[in-house]
Amino acid sequence: MTAKPLQGIRVLDLSRILAGPWCTQQLADLGAEVIKIEKPGSGDDTRSWGPPWLEGSQEAAYYLSANRGKQSVAIDLAQPEGQKLIHQLVQQCDVLVENFKVGGLKKYGLDYASLKQKKPDLIYCSITGFGQDGPYAHRAGYDFMIQGMGGVMSLTGVPDGEAGAGPMKIGVAFADIFTGLYASNAILAALYQRQQTSVGTHIDLSLLDVQVGVLANQALNYLTSGDVPQRLGNAHPNIVPYQAFATADGHLILAVGNDGQFQRFCQVAGCPELAADERFASNRQRVANRNTLLPLLEPLLQQRSTDDWLKALEAVGVPCGPINRLDQVFADPQVQHRGLQLTLPHPQAGEVKLVSNPVRFDGKALNAETAPPLLGEHTTDVASRLLGLTAEEQEVLKNQGVLG
């Protein structure tokens, strides 16, 4: 089997919940050895964030979503002997990822400033709610509140004046996931930089910074014009028509990206005169006359079924799609063809269904080959292999509650 791109890189994962574990799962998928340090007896908080639970095990689905390919080592960081073991592991790792509160690891000598003196080539990634400095640095940060503070909830939801109006969070932990992806990306850059300099770095990532950073075109809409973007429901602030429409039996997403597509849509919809109307002939004009155009399109879309529209519009290259439930997503032939549902062996349940890493190298998806670990599943192996502890020494530490 061809070596994965990060084979030979060892990561010490002191993170929990989602942003940090999402980062380290990505690194594990890319071939890194990830050692996940967990508190004996309880472990990562998300292990208990159920239901649902994996049948035949005590693992919550939430935990399973972000911990594929890791080794779980149960060490009590609050005990001096546990801290000593972590320090020994740091010396054998390339990367450390943590999401403690700012300054929370200093009392253990595990902050970057302390570790840099002993291991100057260490790449140390800190993930917090608000970053290592600033007036909010010592606050705890959680995805939901960050979605609100970072502006995306002001852009998501039904517009004011309509039924059900109000801000709405995104249905997954948007800020956490993006922070994890930015973290893994930054770590890869730091590894490359270390090849040139032989020196590590401290990566400082905050959920709020990331949430503001991914406001993308909406941030620039505000910074460019000074006008504050408002909620548009499923509509797009810069493109029309680009939203969900009711059909005869459901809904259709119409994603017209240019004037040629709008012309072809109008032909299929039986309204070629709209494409020729100067009010709608260009996207600039369609955006300016959004409130005039949409009431003309809505009754047309309701005349045919979603499948009829999909077939007719796809035939002429007009982007469109259904709004699928998750059961429909995983039954979709394209999703199945791309192998986005992954099944791995599990020591308690027999097998576990996961979602594949979407990254492909030479046509092959990059996925770690082991399921999310049981709590402390690899304690004995890592204690023997990397820490050099005998069975007797491990037994003593387990009796003291240092190892789990």
Phi, psi and omega in degrees: 000135179295137180297142176284159188298331181255015178300134183098349177266132180245132184242130173262115187257105177258018183260167178210178183072252189226309187301309179295309178301327177295319176300309186287333173295320177300318179294322177296317177300326181278000172111358179288151171275116183249120178256111184266115179272126182228154178289128178305138175091331183231315177072197179307133181310323187288348176301332182254009182274065177231176004284170002278161178243151173291121183301133180090003180218181176249020184266132176282147178302324180302311179300318183296336184288343192225017187224021178300143169077010183257165173251124180267123178237120183269110179226133178276105183291341182284343180264140180306320180294325177293319178298321179299318179295319179297319178299322178293322179292321180306320183295343182251012182242154177269328188225141171235131178241129180217152176226039173287161173300155181306126180083357186293335181264355183297322182294343177261001185070021183250014173283164185298317182301320180288315184288330180299326180295325183268332183219081186294345179265009181288133172263118190241117184247116177257128177242120180225175178290322190228006178097175186277350179215175181102167186295339181257005191305326185268002176282149170282147180230132178235151189310311185302311181293328179289324175301322178289310183294326185274002170097342187292331179289336176287346181257350189243126179131177183287137181299152175302144179093350178251161179300134180078017183299146176146162179291154183216134175285160176284150191285355170233170183283078188305309183292320178298312183297313180297322179296319177299319180291317176299321181296314180295322178297316180294321179297319178298318178296320180293323177297318178295317179299321181296329176299327183275328190246342186064017181240141178278194180201164175252115178267125183247108180239134177236147178300319182294315178304315182294316181300318176294321182296331182261016172290343167051234185297330180292322176298317181288330174301317178288311185295331181280320188255335187083355179272134182278119179299145180246166176294135180237015183065236180265005181277164181255139182289338188241355183224137177218135354275130183210079185191183177270139176235145173288139175247188181294335183226014181171229181220155178225135171270121176253121186237071181284114186260349179205175186291326178297319178295323178295320178298317180292323176300315182297324177298312180296322183280355179077027180226055182300338180294334179291323179292333180271345180293128184298337178290339187233003188292332178236157179299322178304315180288325179294322176295316180296329184247030182309312186289346174271320184288315188300318178297339176280328182277326187302313179292331177294316180295331183283355183277344184228160180286163178301315181297321178299314179297316181302313181295315184291319183283322177296328180296336181246014174074031175261118183298130180200166179189163177276173172252100187272142163287167183294329176295325177288326177301309185282351172265354183294133184299327178290318178297319179292318179299323182277358175067038185283345169264125185244137177240128179234152176296143179230133187295336180257315187268353184092309176204160178224136177268129182229176176256129183294148168297128182285351180284132178237135172246124179050042176082000182245129178293139179267104179230139169299155188258004180237149182290163172307132189286155168291157180299121179073014184302329185247014182302311183297316182298311183292322179297324179280312189286318186255332183258349177068025181276135175285167178300321180294318179295321178295322181296319178298314181294325176293320179295330178276354181081009179285317176253151177235000000 
